[in-house]
Amino acid sequence: MRCPLAHRARRAGRYTFDVRHLLVAGLFAAGAAIAQPPPAAPVAPEVQQLPLSTTAERVYDHAKPRIVQIRTLLQAAGRQTSIGSGFLVSADGMAITNYHVVSRFALDPRTYRLEYLAPDGAKGALKLLAIDVGHDLAVVKLERADLPYFAFDPRALAGRLPKGERIYAMGNPLDLGFTIVEGTFNGLVDKSYDERIHFSGAINPGMSGGPVTAGDGRVVGVNVAKRLDGEQVGFLVPASYAAALIERARKGSALVVDKAREEVGRQLDAWQAAFYEALRAGGFRSSTIGPYRGLESAAPWVTCWAATNADQVPKPRTAVNTTRCSSSTGIFVSDLILTGRVELSYSYYKAIDLNAFQFAKELSQRSGGNAVDPRVGKRLTGQECHDDFVAAAPSRPPLRATWCMRAYREFEGLYNVTLLALTQDQDREALLAQLTMQGVSHANAVALGRRFLEAIEWQR
Amino acid sequence: MAAVMWIEVLSSDGEVAARERIESDEARVGRAFNNDVVVADPHVAPNHLRIFRGDDGELVAEDLGTLNGLYAEHGARRMTRLPLKGEPGIRIGRTVLRVHDSAHPVAPERLLTPPRAHARWDAILGVALFALILFLNWLNLTSEPSANVVLLPMIGLAIVLFGWAGLWGLMSRIFLGQAQYPLHLRIAITAAIAVVLWDLLAETVSYSFAWREIADYAALGAWAILAATCWAHLAAVQPRHLKLEVGLMLALVVAGATMQLVTKAETREQVGQRATLGDLRPPAFRVVAPASADEFFKDTSATRARVDKARLKDPPSGGADAE
């Protein structure tokens, strides 16, 4: 549900919708400008007394020479295929943006190239210096010297920014022009494996990689995503990760463009290793699902939801109660690949008036397999499966289990794995367990899969 | 002692058009009316052929010096003298003749099945088929039963069976002169029962032994049943070139089965297998002992090797990134 904010080319219908809104907003702004006298030059000592909009003006004035639009161009056509934002952090032209803004170029440098566009109309080529796929950050370099640049807010770096502080997100939403958005700092997102700042304000596609500053113009975070199922729920990467990546880019050797894909693979591998280690360290407990028990993660960032068909009309012939627990992790790798998620789900089925054959048929239909999206064939291989009857121990119910995996074509040793297991001890009730792991190594998948199967037991 | 010989003149579609009994050791054939057998074919000479008994008592045909000559029925070489031992067919002009001795062996008498008996079998099989399908539908019924769900497919199947038997009946009428509709209907119903049972068996065995491939390739068995069915229909029709037609039918069935396998392989190449537990049965149907977790996860290495291999191949076409 989190949506990265790089703005891609859209269908014409949607685009005209955007244009119409632009016109309405434009007329309104013109009317306001006529009614009000031109703003006076900012007066620093009297910040407290000034209306809030004056702070925004001052912040934007400060930011204007320091922000850029980052465009991914198709080599062959010389036209943009996606846009995002970025901001300068050093006098020699280093700028921060999101990894997902430059992902097309990083994975396919022969087809795409990067270009920046400054608010004053200056344009030029960009070099990709470093990436941090896990935190969705990248460092790019403009070939210009003696540029003004942003400083990081020391309170943000130390994690001491107070909840409720007004902060300002900047960028170029939907390619409509550079924009400043006022919003509220709401601390770090609860129940999240990745550290993300919860920003209450409207951020939109195209603002990805833009800076978010405090009222004094110092950076507290980087625009990265928003929730599509909420209003004004935005997410920022904390400034500390951007500062760390800058350090890495300064010290380390620059990224070799043709090797960027290998670097992405290395980082994804390191990310999953750390993630599954954190999952192990978070601990597991046994949870009750009807008369069965299954595995549940005790990590605070694994959240569970339950569902039932009890209120269905007409009355169902099989009662189904489902518990679904997932890590709310999602790593943007490329346009079609979001990875880094793990999900454990258990459905307890109990026949109401079905016989054993009908119940088995019902279960066959319910475990009918995930639909495979053929479009991702370029990024993932086809799915291969292994199925068998399994009994983890003599005291445990026999299971009918299927292990399915797809490999990432571009990243060796990473897989999407689905493990389905159905208890085979009762005629008219059963537990259907499903473990889904994205972007995982075979060893980590086997380790968790094994724990998952071994935890399934009959408790009566 | 003058033995009897029979000369048959065949029509263009292979039927016997005329049959002459010759009570002599020699017969003459031609277009002129002084012959023993008169053939109305402009490509036959007025005095075309002499058939007589050779020194060994076997019949021999002899060309009397004609323009179009004398051939064995299926022969391509022009003959002056053609011994008829064992191969009674002769071709002159566009006409085929068959010469038989009185000692020529004939097929034994065939048992006549009274038409009512076929019909009774048809009824029994038909009831068995529909009872079987009703029973299986009931076993697979997971929602509320409704007449639509239960009866519509059965009516569809009945129409297909009657139509299929009707087409074969038409063939029989053309080649054999009688429709044999009950026989064809019986073959069709038997085939339908065989397909239903085969499918049930394949799915059950696939579950019992946790062997996905059996269910995956069960369709091959259905194709084999189709081939056997077509053979049974053809044998009943008794066309003139039975072997040829059976071969053609077999080739079609093999081509169909191959097409299906190729499509399956292509789909597998592009999207792979589905994460499914297959067609399940009640747990009592399990035959193989469950594997240990060790064995199960060890086997995932083979799955890994398959996707690793697929990874190095070019991605299938049509899988382009969507905007």
Interface residues (C-beta under 8 A of the other chain):
Chain A: R8 A9 P314 R317 T318 S334 D335 L336 L354 N355 A356 F357 Q358 F359 A360 K361 E362 L363 S364 Q365 S367 G368 G369 N370 V372 P374 R375 V376 G377 K378 T381 G382 Q383 E384 C385 H386 D387 D388 F389 V390 A391 A392 P398 L399 R400 A401 T402 W403 C404 M405 R406 A407 Y408 R409 E412 Y415 T418 L420 L422 Q424 D425 Q426 D427 H442 V446 G449 R450 L453 E454
Chain B: L139 N140 L141 T142 S143 E144 A210 R212 R268 E269 Q270 V271 G272 Q273 R274 A275 T276 L277 G278 D279 L280 R281 P282 P283 A284 R286 V288 A289 P290 A291 S292 A293 E295 F296 F297 D299 T300 S301 A302 T303 R304 R306 V307 D308 A310 R311 P315 P316 G318 G319 A320 D321 A322 E323
